[in-house]
Amino acid sequence: MKKITKLEIYDKFKCSADQCPFTCCEDWEIEIDLDTYTRWEGNNKISTNLSETVKMNKSKHKSERYIKMNSKKLCPYLSSNQLCTLVLNQGEDYIPLTCRTFPRVINTTDELQELSLSCACPEVVDMFRDIDKAVKFLDGSNTVVPIDSSETELRHAIISLLQKKGYSLRNRILLCFQILLEIRLAPVNQKEILEKYEQEQYLQKVEELWKYSFDKQTTELWKNTFTEVSELFLDIVQNYRRRRKYKEKLKDIADLAEELLEDQEEDSIINYATEYATQFQFSFEQYDKLFEHCLVTKVFANCCSDNVDDTIMAFQIMITEYVMTKYSAFLKYKLSDNSADLYRIFRDYIVVYSRIIEYNMEGMKEFWAESFEEANWEMGYLLLLLG
């Protein structure tokens, strides 16, 4: 029998169905597993339309089936009232495994099954909002357990640092990334490096150096950070800003970002950069606990081995989502004349970037490899993004 470790809210999740502001039935490629396809073939009410609802991707070694989206990139089984006609007419057993599972994330080894939830679902983010303390993990009998198995020693260290009290979320992120870079340079010293970052005196010394660096930042440095983040944002959203599913969230802020970067006088971008680096930080900090929960959950789900290169890539994905959410929420809030529901803005962008970045790992790797000499960041780049 496998050992089970699960996110504390895992069993409490319930799909909000037609009340969800982000339907899962649009724009994504939904693979049809063999068991589901076999059921479809054996059901006369479904099989007569398979040529219209299923597309086949064939390669030399295997064939994969996907739901064929309509011209609006919507699933053909999505009803006008945002419910699944397969579930309504045939039952949940007739929807693909992907649809039955999402937003659940299930990682399985020979001895262990880990159960988590994806922040690409707004219901999950709303559940995290209601957790005031550190996110916990449970075993099969719903008893709280630590994440400290020998196979995931590095992951345990990162989660512990992300949940550490007394340090800003920005500095906890920096500490985690510095650990990863040190281990990458000297993997044989991993145990000693992890032990070093368990020492409060050492953490305080590192934080003091960063505090001095951040305190010395000027308007010019704020502008550099804002410009870099703006350019990164435009690169990431260029294929999404006009899609029906994301247009409301991305088009207006992408247009504003372009205007600011093209401003020859630079007055506008300096004003925005200054506000982004100062006043908006205070508004943003009230959601640090929410972002901590999301980051911890992403680490739990995506950093399942002690392979440091894989962990660095996964961590860069998470931090890119974090930075893009913060930046996009700032622009959206400014465009609303500071009158919109700030939590709803943050929640929606957490979902958006969890969908278009987290589920595009290979594309992001290629993007970073083209932008830098290699896909791995240097510490200076992360400092620039978080500055």
N, C-alpha and C positions, 0 to 999 in steps of 0.2 A: 504494500500500500504506500502510495506516494505521500511525502510530507508536504503539507499545504501552508503557504504563507500568503496572506491576502491583505490588501488595503482595507482599513477599518470600515470604510463606507461601501465596500464592494457589494455586499449582499443587500444594501439599502437602495441601490440604484433602481429607478423605474423610468422607462422611456416616457416622455411627455407627449409623444405621438403628434397629433394634429396641432397641439399647442406649442410645439417647438419652433423657435424663430430661425433655426438652421436645419432644414430637412436634410437627412442623409441620402435622399433619393435623387440628388441633383449633382451633375458635373463630375462625379467620381466614376471610375471604372469598377464595376462590381463583378467579381469573379463568381461563376456558378460552379460549385463543387460537384463532383461526379454523382454523389448520392442524390442531391437535389435535382440534377438534370435527369437522372433516371426516373425519379418521381414524376417529373414533368412529361417525359415521354410516355409514361403509363397512364396519364390522365387526359382523357379526350378533350376536356374543356381547355386545357393548356396546350397540348401537343399540336393542335391545328394551327397555332399562331407562332410556332417556334422560329420559323424563318424570319418573322418580323420582329421578334423580341430577343433573339440570341445572335451574337456574332462569334465567330470562331477565329482564334489566333493559332496558326499552325507553325511549328518549327520542326527542325530535323528530329528532335528527340521527344517532343510532346505536343499535345494539342490542349489549348485552354479555351474555355467558353466564358463569355462575358455578357451581361445584359446590354442590349443595344439601346442606347439612349435615343430619344426622339430629337427633333430639330431644335428644341429648346433645352437640350441636354438634361431632360427629365426622364426618370424611369417610366417605361410604358405602363407599369402596374401602379403608378401613383395616381390616386383619384383626385378629383377637383377639390375635395375637402382635406387634402394632404394626408390621406390614409392609404395603406397598402391593400389593393384589391385581392392580392393573393391571400393575405391573412384573413381578410373579411370573408372571402368565398371558399377558401380551401383549408385554412388553418396555418399556424406558424411553421409547421413542418415543411411547408412548400416554399418557404423563402430560403435563399442561399445562406450558407453557414456564416458568411461575412455579415449579412443583415441580422441574423439571429445573435451574433456575438457583439458587434459594435455597440457601445464604446468600450466593451470589456477587452482587456489585454491579457492574454494567457500565455505564459512561458512555461514550457515543460521540459524537464530532463528525466533521466532514468529514475531518479530518486525524489525529485522535487517538482511541485507545481506552484507557480507564483501567479497570483490573480490581482490585476490592477485595473484602472480605468483611465481612459484617454481624455485629456482636456480639450479635445476637438469636439466635445459635446457640451453645450451650454448648461445642461442639467447637472453635469459633473462639477463644473465651475461653481454653480450656485450652491451645491452641497459643500464644497470647500469653504465658501464664504462663511458658513455657519460653524466652522471649527476654529475655536479661539486658540487652542494649544497646538503643540506639535502633532503632526499626523502620526498615527500609530499603525502598526501592522499586527495581524492576528494569525493564529494557527487554525487548524481545522476545527478545534473546539471553541473558537472565538476567544482565546486567551491571548493577551498582548505578548508579543515576542520581539526580541531585538533582531536587526538585520546584520548578523555577524558570522554567517557561515564562512568556512575557509575558502570556498569557491568565489566569494564576492567580498573579499577583504577590502579591496579598493573602493567598491561601491559603498560599503559600510562607513568608511572614513569620510566619503563625500557627503553622504546623508547626515552623518553626525555633525559635520561642519556647517552644512546648510541650516541645521536646526539649532545651532549653538546660540545661546542667549548672550547678550551684551555686545554684539557686533552688528553693524549695519548690514543689510542684505547685500549691498554692493561689495562690501569688504569680504563677506562670506563667499561670494561668487569668485572674487579675486583669489582668495586663499585656496579654494578648490582647484582653480585652474593652475595656480602655481605648483600645487602638489603634483598635478598631472604632468606638467612640463618637467619638473625635477625627476620624476620617476621615468619619464621617457628618455631623459639623458643618462640616467644611471639605474636601469631596471633591477640590477642585482642588489641595490641599496633600498629597495622598496620598504622593507620592514623598518629600517632606521628612519627613513623619511616620514613614514606614517607616524612613528613614535614621536618624532620631533614636533609634528603638528598637533599632537595631543597635549603639548606643554603650554600652559596658559601664558607663561612669561615670554615664550617665543612668539606666540600669536600677537600679543600686545606690542611687542617690538616691531613686528612687520606692519601692524596696523598704524603705528605711530609714524612710520616712514611714509605710508600712503596718505595719511592725514596731512602731513607736511606738504606733500606733493599737491594734493587737491586744494589745500588752503592757498597755495601760491598761484592757482589758476587765474587767468586774466580773461578779459572779453575776447581777445584774439584766440585763446585756447578754446573757449566756449564755442566760438564761431567754427573752429576747425572740427570740433566734435560734431556740431550740428550739421555741418556740410558733409562730413563723412557719412553720418547716419542717413542724411537725406539721399545721398547718392546710392547707398546700399539699399535703402527702401525702394527707390525707383527701379533699380535692377531687379529686385525680388518680385515686385508687383507688376512688371511690364506685361506679363502674359495673363494677368488676372483682373486688372483694373477695369476692364470693359465687359467682363463676363457678367451675365445676368445675376449670378449668385453673389458676386462680390462687388458689383458696381456701386451699390449704395454705400458700402463701407470704404471703398478705395479710390473711386474716381475723383471726388472733390478734393481729397487731401493730396492725391498725386498731382493734380493740377496746381494746387497751392505750392507744393514742394518744388515743382518745375519753375514756377514764377519766382520763388525766392532765390533759387540757384541762378536764375537768369538776370536778377536785379543788378544792373551795372553799378549803381550807387552803393550797394551793399547795406544801406541803412536798414532795410526790412529784415534781412537775414540776421544782422547783428541784434536787432531788437528781439526777434523770435528766439535766437540762440541764448540771449541773456535771460529771457523769461523762462525758457526751457531748463536752463541750468540753475535757476534760483527759485522763483516763486512756485513753479509747477512741481518742484521736488517735494514741497511740503504737502501738496495735494496727493502726490503719488505715494508718499510713504505710508498713508493709511491703508494701502493695499499690499504692503510688503508681506504680511502674513499670508494673504491669498497667493501671492506669487511664490512664496516659500513652499506652500503646499503643492503647487503645480510643479515646481522644479524637483522637489523630493520625489513626487510620483513619477515624473519622467525619468529620473535617475533610476528608480526602482524598476521601471519597466524596460529601460533601454540600455542600462549598463550592467548586464548580467554576467560578465566575466571579468577577469583581471587583465585582459588584453588592453594595455594602456592606449594604443592607437585607436582602437574602436571606441573606447571611453571618451577620448579627446574629441573625436568626431561627433559623438552623440551629445557631448557637453556643449560644443560649439553651436550645434543645432538649437539646443535649449536656450542658450544665451542670445542667439540671434532672434529667436521668438520673443524673448523678454524685451530686448532693445526695440524691436519693431513695434511691439504692443505699446510700450511707453511713448515712443515717438508718434505713432498714429493716433493714440488717445489724445495727446497734446494738440495736434493739428485739428482733430475733430472737435475737441472742446473749444478751441479758439474760433472755429467756424460757426459754432453754435452760440457765440457771444457769451461763453461761460455759463450757459443756462441749462445745458443738458444734464441728464443723469450720469454722473461720472462713473459710477460702478457699472452701469449698463454698457457704457463705452468700453471700459476696460475688459469686461466679460466678453463682449463681442469680438474684440481684437485678439484676446487669448485664443478664442475658438478659431478665428480666421487663420492666424499664423500657425496654430497647431495643425491645421489642415493643409496649408499650402507649403509649409517648410518641413515639418516633422515627417510628412509622408512623401518627401522628395529628397531623401538623404543623398542619393547618388548624384542628383542634379546639383545640390549644394556643394558636394565634394568637387565636382568638375568646375563649378563657379569659383571656388576658393583656389583651386590649383591654377586656374587661368589668371586670377587676380594677383596671386603671390607666387613665390618660387615653389611652394608646396601647399597642400591643403591645410596643414596645421598652422594655426595662428602663432604669432609671437606675443609675449606679455604686453608689449607696448601697444599692439593693436586693440587688445581688450581694454586697456586703460583709456585709449582714445574713444572707444565706443561707449564706455561707461562714464566718461568724464563729464 
